[in-house]
Amino acid sequence: MDVEQANKKALQSIQSAQPVLVGIDTAKNVVPGMTDNLLLHAGPPIGWDTMSGPLRGAVLGALLYQGLARDEKQARELAVSGEIQYSPWHEHSGVGPMAGVSSARMPVWIIENKTKGNRTYCTLNEGLGKVLRYGAYSTEVIDRLKWMEETLAPVLSEALKLRGEINLKAMIAQALQMGDEVHNRNRAGTSLLFRELAPCVIETHFPDKDKRKVLEFIHSNDHFFLNLSMPAAKAILQSAEWTEGSSLVTTMARNGTEFGIRVAGLKDRWFTGPAQYIKGLFFPGYSEKDANPDIGDSAITETCGLGGFSMASAPAIVKFVGGTVQDALNFTQKMYEITETESDSFQIPSLDFRGSPTGINIIKVCELGILPQINTGIAHREAGIGQIGAGLVNPPMKCFEDALEAFAEKYF
Amino acid sequence: MAERRPPISGLFDQPIQVINVGVPSFSDDLKRQGVPVRHVDWRPPAGGNKRIQALLRRIKNGEKTS
């Protein structure tokens, strides 16, 4: 097996991908394999017994929102009854931030890679505070999700039809020039999206009060763009799946209990290890003892050379995740050692417009002992409290070592 | 009879410039003493893990085992 050639082929797919926002629809209508009794979640496969607090909370909230349970007690009974199936978003062409729990009724963004035609999906970002993705399931959380389904999604869907498709690769590239790394800093990306959508939202047929609320909702949430940068990154990496003989990583994801990776040349297989605790800055009143282990599909950004891999683009982020501006530069520089090439599209101004580190190679990770650098939010270990900080984390080396062993077994 | 000095002794008769490979604290100690030192960030392949080293060799050599 010529691994170098296989990796070149996978990289060609990654570099040529063109993720474009094409619309919004209900998950059940568009997400492959979605059914009424299926809940999708972040990270590798997991059952109720081993789910962490925030993921359990999000499951309960999704069952209430979906109308499958009347109250918390019934939701808890249903969650363990065997009637509800759980499956990773990644196995359904999508991604979910933090707990990432989605049910059939939820509206999702639809992203299409125009080069290969593959489509990916992600829910719309709920904002900060008490939100489902951190495991909150109180009435205000469910009411917001219903407003998103009944107002936000229809307004944005019509606005998108008026606007036409939006090239997310170009938007992410522009956001990097404006100080985002599109994982934990999405202020520029959200502003760019708002600029594109706002005139078309005004033109929709909806009442002015709904249009105003939709625009205020986007304006008030700097992370609104995260739920587009993630499925865009997923669309790019999915295009390299499953390239026979390639040792490049196409998925890094966490469910709050385990960290899992998938590799282009090892079709459908997860390689997992324990999710790590995040080192970073905590919001006032919280400390490391309150933290849940690493959770969420947002590491798809790092897998695509964004997020922690592009921290040099986002010096302001160190005020949020900790460290110094020099650390941010160093993290990006180090990631070039475990990646195969530099992005043709995503450039880093502070490194003289060098392309972001692209194509994590499990062989290099294992040989050099350098782990991918992820920056991420910290969830409270109990359901419903929400984000308590942000910081830096690495995957467990075990994921890469197990993948290397499987790769050697399959090809050599 | 004149004392015979090993050739390496000459090294210490001149200003020392050091390349430190591996453990950074050796380099840090020298820096604190004002000795010019260049640190090379090196680790043994796979951190010395023999099982992983064997897998890497197998892949790099393209050995097909069956």
Contacts between the chains, C-beta under 8 A, distances in Angstrom:
chain1	res1	chain2	res2	distance
A	1	B	62	7.3
A	3	B	59	6.9
A	247	B	59	8.0
A	363	B	56	6.7
A	363	B	59	6.3
A	366	B	46	5.7
A	366	B	52	5.3
A	366	B	55	7.5
A	366	B	56	6.4
A	367	B	45	5.2
A	367	B	46	6.0
A	367	B	56	5.5
A	368	B	43	7.4
A	368	B	45	7.9
A	369	B	43	5.6
A	369	B	46	6.6
A	369	B	47	4.4
A	401	B	49	7.7
A	401	B	52	5.8
A	404	B	52	6.7
A	404	B	55	5.3
A	404	B	56	7.5
A	404	B	59	7.7
A	405	B	55	5.9
A	407	B	59	7.1
A	408	B	55	4.7
A	408	B	58	5.2
A	408	B	59	5.5
A	411	B	59	7.6
A	412	B	58	5.1
A	412	B	59	5.5
A	412	B	62	6.5
A	412	B	63	5.9
A	412	B	64	6.0
A	412	B	65	6.9
